[in-house]
Amino acid sequence: MATKRERKTPVRKPRQTAKKTTRKPRDERRHYQRADLDLLVQHRFATLEEFIEKMAINISAGGMFLATDQPREHGTTIYLRFALADGLPLIEGIGRVVHVNRPGEPDRTAGMGIEFVSLDEDSRRLIDSLVLDSIEETAPAAAPN
């Protein structure tokens, strides 16, 4: 006759092993290419006018020049974020250093040329608007008839 303890112990069924699946390495499963960021460039401006005054002369649809005494190396990937003082983003995205002016180079402002790699749609529209406004301001006036 079985003891009280033996009767309460449930009968366990053999554990089934899960089928092994071959998983792709993490990088191969991603839908979008990842980039390591070496630098965060973040600056806030009091007003949109201040941003335009300081940055519009150094920006184009393809990139911008950032004056700095500590430029990064050519090829460095950076995250750009320019915003108003209240936090409203103006330009946000990823760029790559494509040109470097070292401090102390004669007749050159120290800094780095940044090519835009990825920008959000609002940033792209603002840049296009700044560039268009700049072109219109510097275009010679039409001669009167």
N, C-alpha and C positions, 0 to 999 in steps of 0.2 A: 504494500500500500504506500502511496506517495505521501510525503510529508506536506504540511501546510505551506511551507516555503516553496516547494517545487511546483505546487499547483498554481501559485500566483505568478510565477515567472512566465511571461509570454514567450511563445515560440517565435524566434526571429527567422525571417526568410533571408536567404543569401542576398547580399547587396549586389545590385546590378551596376556594372561600371558604365559610365557615360562613354559614348563614342568620342574618340579623339578627333578633333577637327584641326586642320592646319590653318592657323591664322596668319594673315599677312603681317609683316612688321608694321609698327605704328605709322611710320612715314609713308608706307604704301597705301594705308587705309584712308589717309587724309584726302579730302576733295580739293584742297587748295594748298599751294606751296607755302611753307612757313619760312620766315626770315628772322634770324637773330638780330635783335636791335642792340646797338652799341651805345646809343645816346638818346636821351629825351631832351628835346628843345621845347621849352614852354615859356611863353611870355604873355603878360596881360597888359592891355592898353586901356587908358581911362575912357577913350571914346573911339568910335570908328574913324573919325577924322585924324586922330593921333596915329592910328595904325596906318592909314593911307599916307600920311605925311612921312612916316619913317620907313615904310616897307614898299610902297607902290613903285618907287623908282628902281627897286631891286627885284622885281618879280615879273615873271612871264608865264605863259600857259604851260611851259615845260619845266619851270623850276624857279629858284630864287637864290640870291646871294645873301648870306648872313655874315655881317661883320662881327668878328670875335678875335680876341688875342689868343684863343686856344682852339684853333681849327682841328678837326679830326682828320684822320688819314683818308686818302683817296680810296673809295670803295666802301667806306663805313656806311652802314644802314642806320637811319635815325628815325625817330618818331617826332613829328612836328605838331605842336599845338599852340596856336595863337588865339587868344580870347580877350574879350572885354573884361574890365575889372569885376563886373558882376557875374562872370563865369560863362557868358554867352560865347560859344565857340565861333571863331571867324574862319580859321583854316585848321584842318586837322587831317593828318594822314602820314604816310611813310615816304621817306626820301632817301636818296643815296648821294654821298659826297662824290662829285665828279671833277672838282677843281679846288685847289688849295692855294691861298696866298699866305705865306708865312709872315709872322710879325717881323718887322725890320726890313722887308723888301722895299727898295726905293720905288717911289711913285705908285705904290699899290696899297690899298686898304687891306689890312689883315682880315682873313675870314675864309669862308668856303662857299663854293657854288654847289647847290643842292638840286638834283634832278628829282622831280616828283615821280614816285613809283606808283603810289595809290592814294587817291584823295576821295573823300566822300562827295556826294553830289552838290551839297550846299557850298563846300569849299571851292569846288570847280567853278560854280556859277559866280561866286564872289571874285575869284581870280580873273575870270573872263571879263567881268564888268570893270575891274580895275585896269586891266590892260586896254580895253576899249576906250575908257575915259582918258587914259594917258595918251593914247594915239590921237584922240580928238583934240586934246589940249595942245599937243606939239605940232599938229598939222598946220601948214601955212593957210591963212585965210584965203578964200577964193577971191580972185580979182574982180572988181565991179565991172559990169558991162557998159 
